């Protein structure tokens, strides 16, 4: 009985896998009388902790009322988003109602391209990766060559996004950044013209606390989420590019949401949440998870039984697929669930990095699925 009372304090003091610890103790109990007393105590503890957790999450999840601009952004999305015959979302930029106009921006984009080309001449790996990215972007239809008769438009009706490479932490790989904050000749950038939109998702702290309440934890992420959403205002995301400095510069326009524009996170998250609302009758478990258990494109959810976890994973896969999205890098603390997922769709690493973008340079929070614990990776200087 002392062991049970000691475990009671541990359970009451931690936000962790409560049911798992209860099961472990049940296996240790040898008499029916101990089991009976134990189960009564555990039920009481479970209720107390759940009530505490629910109240805590409710307080953390409280959101501020939307501003007038945020309301306008929401209304703009609702009145302009569409889904094509395949179910894919198509959206429009939420422009601010402002008298400030964009100036010419092509010359700046050309200058930045020439700067990158000089870097290419000194770094063959960078050149190869950058050219492959652009080739893939074009082949996938995520950008298109602008017909000559459509190139000349008023400066205020278009914008050229300068682009440049940003290396990863190791410096061996790069991602391409499309710079929506670059100023046009009028001193106004594309990002200056765009509404950012309201914060739609739960903050990371609340999400992590909720994640720890599931007996079976599930994570995944949406592959290339932004690039799966069509953007109608493609003339406001033009770029210049050429395969060689000896070729003429060509004008392209991006057809999908670029990462680094002010409204991109809002538009992508809003599409996911709208999908959840549209499909709530067909996929009730997935709909609830999409509204509460995503941090941008990262899923952190779970269930309290294997059957529920399997159904949740299946519904999520089908629901996002109906919008042309794919969930990959599945991870879980439950081997039975993972075994039901194709190996090429699972997370290859043993640890899942769930960094908050604001703290990634100083503090990374990681989850180890096999041992089901969070740990910190700190660089000592």
Secondary structure, 3 states (H helix, E strand, C coil): CHHHHHHHHHHHHCCCCHHHHHHHHHHHCCCHHHHHHHHHHHHHHHHHHHHHHHHHHHHHHCCCCCCHHHHHHHHHHHHHCEECCCCCEEECCCECCCCCCCCCCHHHHHHHHHHHHHHHCCCHHHHHHHHHHHHHHHHCCCEEECCHHHCCCCHHHCCECEEEEEECCCCCCEEEEEECCCECCCCCEHHHHECCCCCCCCCHHHHHHHHCCCCEEEEEEECCCHHHCEECCHHHHEEEECCCCCCCCEEEEECECCCCCCCHHHHHHHHHHHHHHHCCCCCHHHHHHHHHCEECCEEEEEECCHHHHHHHHHHHHHHHHCCCCCEEEEEECCHHHHHCCCHHHECCCCEEECCCCCCCCCCEEEEECCCCEEEEECCCC
